[in-house]
Amino acid sequence: MAEKQKGKNSIEIISGLGKNLYAQISSGENPYFDLPTRGLANVKYSEEKRILTMGSGLSRRYFLNVGHVRKFVQTVAMAALSKELIESGKHTSLRSAFYQIRRTIPGTKIDVVDDQSETNKAIEDLELITDLTREQLHINANKAGAVAGNVIVEDRGDVIDWSKMGSGGWAIPSNVEDLSFKKIDAKFVIYMEKQTIWDRMNEDKAWKKLNCIIIASQGQATRGIRRLLQRLSREHNLPVYILTDGDIWGVYIYSTIKFGSITLASASDKLALPEAKFMGLTMDDIEKYDLKRHLIKFKDVDVSRLNQIKNYEWFKKSKRWMEELGKMEKLGAKVELDAFTAKGLSFMTEHYLPEKLREKDFLD
């Protein structure tokens, strides 16, 4: 479907879906739509692009099928809501979308949706069917993450200076497509998985001292953050460095930003950033900065994730990454970035990060 829809805008694509269904009904067909098959079996790693991509596997969902009808109706209802939102120029949240399509089917006691998880799935299906992102469908997630730096942006008519947003920084929205960059005075971007580390670096004015942009989430990067990182890299040629704890979950966060995720393989072109590099914390850093007394022993869930990631094709092809994962497995423990505060609250800003940058000590 994506190939057929290149060059079309969102409203044309959504309207086209409705017209196709109407044509099927008019001709006496059982209404259906095709969508890419979810799951690891239909996700491929592209060595050329260095990102995860969706395979060619398709599944067909019919209206007149007892096993399909509920999800079929939910997806069509979500498409109708999205069309209304796009035409009106308005946006809604994931939670509000649930309430907007929740209604009882006339003549029955059956609701179109019973739980938000159903609307979330319907949105994901609509993304796959239309090759549009959730944000292009005018459905946004909650704000999650902060940014600071010597940057001025315009967001729907409002001019925002990221260097003057106080201790909390600017809250990164779910939809960053409307951002217009008016001024960028920065040499690179540092993304970190922890808000607490961002707070520490923002208080130190690390973005000013290192002439960079600092961005954080709380755990896995949101889609808005991943898209923002991609735009800063692709449109403004800024290197992006990923700063995480020295554990397997930090590697997983890096992997998702760099290569894309299995669940969002269809959106990798819009979200993945193969140019991103891993800034740390590495197993060698634990030795170099004498952090062994801060080791936290792995739990079974950590070991399980490590074994899984070691078998990811994109890591298996990297000698350096396999060495890093091997050291992590041998150590059987992790160290958090917060451990650096034992050496002084500003140690990361004044020593660790400058040394990493000077030595170009990154994993790719």
Contacts in CASP RR format, 6 or more apart in sequence:
PFRMAT RR
TARGET T0000
AUTHOR 0000-0000-0000
METHOD contacts of the structure
MODEL  1
MAEKQKGKNSIEIISGLGKNLYAQISSGENPYFDLPTRGLANVKYSEEKR
ILTMGSGLSRRYFLNVGHVRKFVQTVAMAALSKELIESGKHTSLRSAFYQ
IRRTIPGTKIDVVDDQSETNKAIEDLELITDLTREQLHINANKAGAVAGN
VIVEDRGDVIDWSKMGSGGWAIPSNVEDLSFKKIDAKFVIYMEKQTIWDR
MNEDKAWKKLNCIIIASQGQATRGIRRLLQRLSREHNLPVYILTDGDIWG
VYIYSTIKFGSITLASASDKLALPEAKFMGLTMDDIEKYDLKRHLIKFKD
VDVSRLNQIKNYEWFKKSKRWMEELGKMEKLGAKVELDAFTAKGLSFMTE
HYLPEKLREKDFLD
1 34 0 8 1.000
1 129 0 8 1.000
1 130 0 8 1.000
1 131 0 8 1.000
2 131 0 8 1.000
5 12 0 8 1.000
5 13 0 8 1.000
5 130 0 8 1.000
5 131 0 8 1.000
10 82 0 8 1.000
10 86 0 8 1.000
10 130 0 8 1.000
10 132 0 8 1.000
10 136 0 8 1.000
10 137 0 8 1.000
11 83 0 8 1.000
11 86 0 8 1.000
11 87 0 8 1.000
13 130 0 8 1.000
13 131 0 8 1.000
13 132 0 8 1.000
14 79 0 8 1.000
14 82 0 8 1.000
14 83 0 8 1.000
14 86 0 8 1.000
14 130 0 8 1.000
14 132 0 8 1.000
14 137 0 8 1.000
15 83 0 8 1.000
17 33 0 8 1.000
17 79 0 8 1.000
17 129 0 8 1.000
17 130 0 8 1.000
18 76 0 8 1.000
18 79 0 8 1.000
20 33 0 8 1.000
21 31 0 8 1.000
21 33 0 8 1.000
21 76 0 8 1.000
24 30 0 8 1.000
24 31 0 8 1.000
24 32 0 8 1.000
25 31 0 8 1.000
30 62 0 8 1.000
30 63 0 8 1.000
30 64 0 8 1.000
30 65 0 8 1.000
31 62 0 8 1.000
31 63 0 8 1.000
31 64 0 8 1.000
31 72 0 8 1.000
32 60 0 8 1.000
32 61 0 8 1.000
32 62 0 8 1.000
32 63 0 8 1.000
33 60 0 8 1.000
33 61 0 8 1.000
33 72 0 8 1.000
33 75 0 8 1.000
33 129 0 8 1.000
34 58 0 8 1.000
34 59 0 8 1.000
34 60 0 8 1.000
34 61 0 8 1.000
34 129 0 8 1.000
35 58 0 8 1.000
35 59 0 8 1.000
35 61 0 8 1.000
35 125 0 8 1.000
35 128 0 8 1.000
35 129 0 8 1.000
36 42 0 8 1.000
36 54 0 8 1.000
36 55 0 8 1.000
36 57 0 8 1.000
36 58 0 8 1.000
36 59 0 8 1.000
36 128 0 8 1.000
36 266 0 8 1.000
37 55 0 8 1.000
37 57 0 8 1.000
37 58 0 8 1.000
37 59 0 8 1.000
38 128 0 8 1.000
38 263 0 8 1.000
39 262 0 8 1.000
39 263 0 8 1.000
40 262 0 8 1.000
42 54 0 8 1.000
42 55 0 8 1.000
42 56 0 8 1.000
42 57 0 8 1.000
43 52 0 8 1.000
43 53 0 8 1.000
43 54 0 8 1.000
43 55 0 8 1.000
43 262 0 8 1.000
43 265 0 8 1.000
44 52 0 8 1.000
44 53 0 8 1.000
44 54 0 8 1.000
44 55 0 8 1.000
44 265 0 8 1.000
45 51 0 8 1.000
45 52 0 8 1.000
45 53 0 8 1.000
45 259 0 8 1.000
45 313 0 8 1.000
45 314 0 8 1.000
46 52 0 8 1.000
46 53 0 8 1.000
47 317 0 8 1.000
49 268 0 8 1.000
49 274 0 8 1.000
50 258 0 8 1.000
50 259 0 8 1.000
50 274 0 8 1.000
50 314 0 8 1.000
51 259 0 8 1.000
51 260 0 8 1.000
51 268 0 8 1.000
51 269 0 8 1.000
51 272 0 8 1.000
51 274 0 8 1.000
52 259 0 8 1.000
52 260 0 8 1.000
52 261 0 8 1.000
52 262 0 8 1.000
52 265 0 8 1.000
52 268 0 8 1.000
52 272 0 8 1.000
52 314 0 8 1.000
53 265 0 8 1.000
53 268 0 8 1.000
54 128 0 8 1.000
54 265 0 8 1.000
54 266 0 8 1.000
54 268 0 8 1.000
55 265 0 8 1.000
61 68 0 8 1.000
61 71 0 8 1.000
61 72 0 8 1.000
61 75 0 8 1.000
62 68 0 8 1.000
62 69 0 8 1.000
62 72 0 8 1.000
63 69 0 8 1.000
63 72 0 8 1.000
63 73 0 8 1.000
65 72 0 8 1.000
71 121 0 8 1.000
71 122 0 8 1.000
71 125 0 8 1.000
73 105 0 8 1.000
73 112 0 8 1.000
74 101 0 8 1.000
74 112 0 8 1.000
74 113 0 8 1.000
74 118 0 8 1.000
74 119 0 8 1.000
74 121 0 8 1.000
74 122 0 8 1.000
75 122 0 8 1.000
75 125 0 8 1.000
75 126 0 8 1.000
75 129 0 8 1.000
77 101 0 8 1.000
77 112 0 8 1.000
77 113 0 8 1.000
77 122 0 8 1.000
78 97 0 8 1.000
78 101 0 8 1.000
78 119 0 8 1.000
78 122 0 8 1.000
78 123 0 8 1.000
78 125 0 8 1.000
78 126 0 8 1.000
79 126 0 8 1.000
80 101 0 8 1.000
81 92 0 8 1.000
81 97 0 8 1.000
81 100 0 8 1.000
81 101 0 8 1.000
82 126 0 8 1.000
82 137 0 8 1.000
82 138 0 8 1.000
82 139 0 8 1.000
85 91 0 8 1.000
85 92 0 8 1.000
85 137 0 8 1.000
85 138 0 8 1.000
85 139 0 8 1.000
86 137 0 8 1.000
86 138 0 8 1.000
89 138 0 8 1.000
90 138 0 8 1.000
91 138 0 8 1.000
91 139 0 8 1.000
91 140 0 8 1.000
91 175 0 8 1.000
92 100 0 8 1.000
92 138 0 8 1.000
92 139 0 8 1.000
92 140 0 8 1.000
93 139 0 8 1.000
93 140 0 8 1.000
93 141 0 8 1.000
93 142 0 8 1.000
94 116 0 8 1.000
94 119 0 8 1.000
94 120 0 8 1.000
94 123 0 8 1.000
94 139 0 8 1.000
94 140 0 8 1.000
94 141 0 8 1.000
94 142 0 8 1.000
95 116 0 8 1.000
97 119 0 8 1.000
97 123 0 8 1.000
97 139 0 8 1.000
98 113 0 8 1.000
98 115 0 8 1.000
98 116 0 8 1.000
98 118 0 8 1.000
98 119 0 8 1.000
101 112 0 8 1.000
101 113 0 8 1.000
101 119 0 8 1.000
101 122 0 8 1.000
102 111 0 8 1.000
102 112 0 8 1.000
102 113 0 8 1.000
102 119 0 8 1.000
103 111 0 8 1.000
103 112 0 8 1.000
104 110 0 8 1.000
104 111 0 8 1.000
104 112 0 8 1.000
105 111 0 8 1.000
105 112 0 8 1.000
113 119 0 8 1.000
113 122 0 8 1.000
123 134 0 8 1.000
123 137 0 8 1.000
123 139 0 8 1.000
126 132 0 8 1.000
126 137 0 8 1.000
127 133 0 8 1.000
127 134 0 8 1.000
127 137 0 8 1.000
127 266 0 8 1.000
127 267 0 8 1.000
128 266 0 8 1.000
130 137 0 8 1.000
131 266 0 8 1.000
133 223 0 8 1.000
133 267 0 8 1.000
133 270 0 8 1.000
134 140 0 8 1.000
134 141 0 8 1.000
134 174 0 8 1.000
134 223 0 8 1.000
135 174 0 8 1.000
135 175 0 8 1.000
135 177 0 8 1.000
135 223 0 8 1.000
135 224 0 8 1.000
135 227 0 8 1.000
136 177 0 8 1.000
140 173 0 8 1.000
140 174 0 8 1.000
140 175 0 8 1.000
141 174 0 8 1.000
141 222 0 8 1.000
141 223 0 8 1.000
141 224 0 8 1.000
142 174 0 8 1.000
143 171 0 8 1.000
143 172 0 8 1.000
143 173 0 8 1.000
143 174 0 8 1.000
144 172 0 8 1.000
144 217 0 8 1.000
144 218 0 8 1.000
144 222 0 8 1.000
144 225 0 8 1.000
145 171 0 8 1.000
145 172 0 8 1.000
145 195 0 8 1.000
145 215 0 8 1.000
145 216 0 8 1.000
145 217 0 8 1.000
145 218 0 8 1.000
145 222 0 8 1.000
145 225 0 8 1.000
146 168 0 8 1.000
146 169 0 8 1.000
146 170 0 8 1.000
146 171 0 8 1.000
146 172 0 8 1.000
146 195 0 8 1.000
146 198 0 8 1.000
146 202 0 8 1.000
146 215 0 8 1.000
146 216 0 8 1.000
147 162 0 8 1.000
147 169 0 8 1.000
147 170 0 8 1.000
147 172 0 8 1.000
147 213 0 8 1.000
147 214 0 8 1.000
147 215 0 8 1.000
147 216 0 8 1.000
147 228 0 8 1.000
148 162 0 8 1.000
148 163 0 8 1.000
148 165 0 8 1.000
148 169 0 8 1.000
148 170 0 8 1.000
148 198 0 8 1.000
148 202 0 8 1.000
148 207 0 8 1.000
148 213 0 8 1.000
148 214 0 8 1.000
149 162 0 8 1.000
149 163 0 8 1.000
149 186 0 8 1.000
149 207 0 8 1.000
149 208 0 8 1.000
149 212 0 8 1.000
149 213 0 8 1.000
149 214 0 8 1.000
150 162 0 8 1.000
150 163 0 8 1.000
150 183 0 8 1.000
150 184 0 8 1.000
150 185 0 8 1.000
150 186 0 8 1.000
150 207 0 8 1.000
150 208 0 8 1.000
150 211 0 8 1.000
151 161 0 8 1.000
151 162 0 8 1.000
151 163 0 8 1.000
151 181 0 8 1.000
151 183 0 8 1.000
151 184 0 8 1.000
151 185 0 8 1.000
151 186 0 8 1.000
151 213 0 8 1.000
152 159 0 8 1.000
152 160 0 8 1.000
152 161 0 8 1.000
152 162 0 8 1.000
152 181 0 8 1.000
152 182 0 8 1.000
152 183 0 8 1.000
153 159 0 8 1.000
153 160 0 8 1.000
153 162 0 8 1.000
153 179 0 8 1.000
153 180 0 8 1.000
153 181 0 8 1.000
153 182 0 8 1.000
154 160 0 8 1.000
154 179 0 8 1.000
154 180 0 8 1.000
154 182 0 8 1.000
155 173 0 8 1.000
155 178 0 8 1.000
155 179 0 8 1.000
155 180 0 8 1.000
156 178 0 8 1.000
159 182 0 8 1.000
160 170 0 8 1.000
162 169 0 8 1.000
162 170 0 8 1.000
162 213 0 8 1.000
163 207 0 8 1.000
163 208 0 8 1.000
166 202 0 8 1.000
167 199 0 8 1.000
167 202 0 8 1.000
167 203 0 8 1.000
168 199 0 8 1.000
168 202 0 8 1.000
169 202 0 8 1.000
172 215 0 8 1.000
172 222 0 8 1.000
172 224 0 8 1.000
172 225 0 8 1.000
172 228 0 8 1.000
173 224 0 8 1.000
174 222 0 8 1.000
174 223 0 8 1.000
174 224 0 8 1.000
175 224 0 8 1.000
176 224 0 8 1.000
176 227 0 8 1.000
176 228 0 8 1.000
176 231 0 8 1.000
177 227 0 8 1.000
179 228 0 8 1.000
179 231 0 8 1.000
181 235 0 8 1.000
181 236 0 8 1.000
184 213 0 8 1.000
184 232 0 8 1.000
184 236 0 8 1.000
184 238 0 8 1.000
185 211 0 8 1.000
186 207 0 8 1.000
186 211 0 8 1.000
186 212 0 8 1.000
186 213 0 8 1.000
186 238 0 8 1.000
187 210 0 8 1.000
187 211 0 8 1.000
187 212 0 8 1.000
187 238 0 8 1.000
187 239 0 8 1.000
188 212 0 8 1.000
188 213 0 8 1.000
188 238 0 8 1.000
188 239 0 8 1.000
188 240 0 8 1.000
188 241 0 8 1.000
188 357 0 8 1.000
189 212 0 8 1.000
189 213 0 8 1.000
189 214 0 8 1.000
189 215 0 8 1.000
189 229 0 8 1.000
189 232 0 8 1.000
189 233 0 8 1.000
189 238 0 8 1.000
189 239 0 8 1.000
189 240 0 8 1.000
189 241 0 8 1.000
190 201 0 8 1.000
190 206 0 8 1.000
190 210 0 8 1.000
190 212 0 8 1.000
190 213 0 8 1.000
190 214 0 8 1.000
190 215 0 8 1.000
190 241 0 8 1.000
190 243 0 8 1.000
190 279 0 8 1.000
190 353 0 8 1.000
191 215 0 8 1.000
191 216 0 8 1.000
191 217 0 8 1.000
191 221 0 8 1.000
191 225 0 8 1.000
191 229 0 8 1.000
191 240 0 8 1.000
191 241 0 8 1.000
191 242 0 8 1.000
191 243 0 8 1.000
191 257 0 8 1.000
191 276 0 8 1.000
192 198 0 8 1.000
192 201 0 8 1.000
192 214 0 8 1.000
192 215 0 8 1.000
192 216 0 8 1.000
192 242 0 8 1.000
192 243 0 8 1.000
192 244 0 8 1.000
192 337 0 8 1.000
193 216 0 8 1.000
193 217 0 8 1.000
193 218 0 8 1.000
193 219 0 8 1.000
193 220 0 8 1.000
193 221 0 8 1.000
193 243 0 8 1.000
193 244 0 8 1.000
193 245 0 8 1.000
193 250 0 8 1.000
193 253 0 8 1.000
194 216 0 8 1.000
194 218 0 8 1.000
194 219 0 8 1.000
194 245 0 8 1.000
194 337 0 8 1.000
194 338 0 8 1.000
195 216 0 8 1.000
195 217 0 8 1.000
195 218 0 8 1.000
196 338 0 8 1.000
197 216 0 8 1.000
197 243 0 8 1.000
197 337 0 8 1.000
197 338 0 8 1.000
197 348 0 8 1.000
198 214 0 8 1.000
198 215 0 8 1.000
198 216 0 8 1.000
200 341 0 8 1.000
200 345 0 8 1.000
200 346 0 8 1.000
200 348 0 8 1.000
200 349 0 8 1.000
201 207 0 8 1.000
201 214 0 8 1.000
201 348 0 8 1.000
201 349 0 8 1.000
202 214 0 8 1.000
204 345 0 8 1.000
204 346 0 8 1.000
204 349 0 8 1.000
204 350 0 8 1.000
206 212 0 8 1.000
206 214 0 8 1.000
206 348 0 8 1.000
206 349 0 8 1.000
206 353 0 8 1.000
207 213 0 8 1.000
207 214 0 8 1.000
209 349 0 8 1.000
210 349 0 8 1.000
210 353 0 8 1.000
210 354 0 8 1.000
210 357 0 8 1.000
213 232 0 8 1.000
213 238 0 8 1.000
215 225 0 8 1.000
215 228 0 8 1.000
215 229 0 8 1.000
217 225 0 8 1.000
219 253 0 8 1.000
220 252 0 8 1.000
220 253 0 8 1.000
220 256 0 8 1.000
221 229 0 8 1.000
221 253 0 8 1.000
221 256 0 8 1.000
221 257 0 8 1.000
223 264 0 8 1.000
223 267 0 8 1.000
223 271 0 8 1.000
226 256 0 8 1.000
226 257 0 8 1.000
226 271 0 8 1.000
226 272 0 8 1.000
226 273 0 8 1.000
227 270 0 8 1.000
227 271 0 8 1.000
229 240 0 8 1.000
229 257 0 8 1.000
229 273 0 8 1.000
229 276 0 8 1.000
230 270 0 8 1.000
230 271 0 8 1.000
230 272 0 8 1.000
230 273 0 8 1.000
232 238 0 8 1.000
232 240 0 8 1.000
233 239 0 8 1.000
233 240 0 8 1.000
233 273 0 8 1.000
233 275 0 8 1.000
233 276 0 8 1.000
239 275 0 8 1.000
239 277 0 8 1.000
240 257 0 8 1.000
240 273 0 8 1.000
240 275 0 8 1.000
240 276 0 8 1.000
240 277 0 8 1.000
241 276 0 8 1.000
241 277 0 8 1.000
241 278 0 8 1.000
241 279 0 8 1.000
241 356 0 8 1.000
241 362 0 8 1.000
242 253 0 8 1.000
242 254 0 8 1.000
242 257 0 8 1.000
242 258 0 8 1.000
242 276 0 8 1.000
242 277 0 8 1.000
242 278 0 8 1.000
242 279 0 8 1.000
242 280 0 8 1.000
243 279 0 8 1.000
243 280 0 8 1.000
243 281 0 8 1.000
243 337 0 8 1.000
243 353 0 8 1.000
244 250 0 8 1.000
244 251 0 8 1.000
244 253 0 8 1.000
244 254 0 8 1.000
244 278 0 8 1.000
244 280 0 8 1.000
244 281 0 8 1.000
244 337 0 8 1.000
245 281 0 8 1.000
245 334 0 8 1.000
245 335 0 8 1.000
245 336 0 8 1.000
245 337 0 8 1.000
246 280 0 8 1.000
246 281 0 8 1.000
246 282 0 8 1.000
246 283 0 8 1.000
246 285 0 8 1.000
246 286 0 8 1.000
246 328 0 8 1.000
246 334 0 8 1.000
246 335 0 8 1.000
246 336 0 8 1.000
246 337 0 8 1.000
247 302 0 8 1.000
247 328 0 8 1.000
247 334 0 8 1.000
247 335 0 8 1.000
247 336 0 8 1.000
248 302 0 8 1.000
248 305 0 8 1.000
248 306 0 8 1.000
248 309 0 8 1.000
248 325 0 8 1.000
248 328 0 8 1.000
248 334 0 8 1.000
249 302 0 8 1.000
249 305 0 8 1.000
251 278 0 8 1.000
251 309 0 8 1.000
251 324 0 8 1.000
251 325 0 8 1.000
251 328 0 8 1.000
252 305 0 8 1.000
252 309 0 8 1.000
254 276 0 8 1.000
254 278 0 8 1.000
255 309 0 8 1.000
255 312 0 8 1.000
255 314 0 8 1.000
255 315 0 8 1.000
257 272 0 8 1.000
257 273 0 8 1.000
257 276 0 8 1.000
258 272 0 8 1.000
258 273 0 8 1.000
258 274 0 8 1.000
258 276 0 8 1.000
259 268 0 8 1.000
259 272 0 8 1.000
259 274 0 8 1.000
259 314 0 8 1.000
260 268 0 8 1.000
260 271 0 8 1.000
260 272 0 8 1.000
264 271 0 8 1.000
277 362 0 8 1.000
277 363 0 8 1.000
277 364 0 8 1.000
278 362 0 8 1.000
278 363 0 8 1.000
278 364 0 8 1.000
279 353 0 8 1.000
279 356 0 8 1.000
279 361 0 8 1.000
279 362 0 8 1.000
280 356 0 8 1.000
280 363 0 8 1.000
281 335 0 8 1.000
281 337 0 8 1.000
282 324 0 8 1.000
282 363 0 8 1.000
283 324 0 8 1.000
283 327 0 8 1.000
283 328 0 8 1.000
283 331 0 8 1.000
284 327 0 8 1.000
285 291 0 8 1.000
285 352 0 8 1.000
286 292 0 8 1.000
286 295 0 8 1.000
286 331 0 8 1.000
286 335 0 8 1.000
289 340 0 8 1.000
289 343 0 8 1.000
289 352 0 8 1.000
291 335 0 8 1.000
291 339 0 8 1.000
291 340 0 8 1.000
294 335 0 8 1.000
294 336 0 8 1.000
294 339 0 8 1.000
294 342 0 8 1.000
295 331 0 8 1.000
295 333 0 8 1.000
295 334 0 8 1.000
295 335 0 8 1.000
296 333 0 8 1.000
296 334 0 8 1.000
296 335 0 8 1.000
296 336 0 8 1.000
297 332 0 8 1.000
297 333 0 8 1.000
298 306 0 8 1.000
298 332 0 8 1.000
298 333 0 8 1.000
298 334 0 8 1.000
302 332 0 8 1.000
302 334 0 8 1.000
303 332 0 8 1.000
306 325 0 8 1.000
306 328 0 8 1.000
306 329 0 8 1.000
309 315 0 8 1.000
309 325 0 8 1.000
310 316 0 8 1.000
310 322 0 8 1.000
310 325 0 8 1.000
310 326 0 8 1.000
310 329 0 8 1.000
315 321 0 8 1.000
315 322 0 8 1.000
315 325 0 8 1.000
316 322 0 8 1.000
318 364 0 8 1.000
320 363 0 8 1.000
320 364 0 8 1.000
321 363 0 8 1.000
324 363 0 8 1.000
328 334 0 8 1.000
337 348 0 8 1.000
340 347 0 8 1.000
340 348 0 8 1.000
340 352 0 8 1.000
341 347 0 8 1.000
343 351 0 8 1.000
355 361 0 8 1.000
356 362 0 8 1.000
END
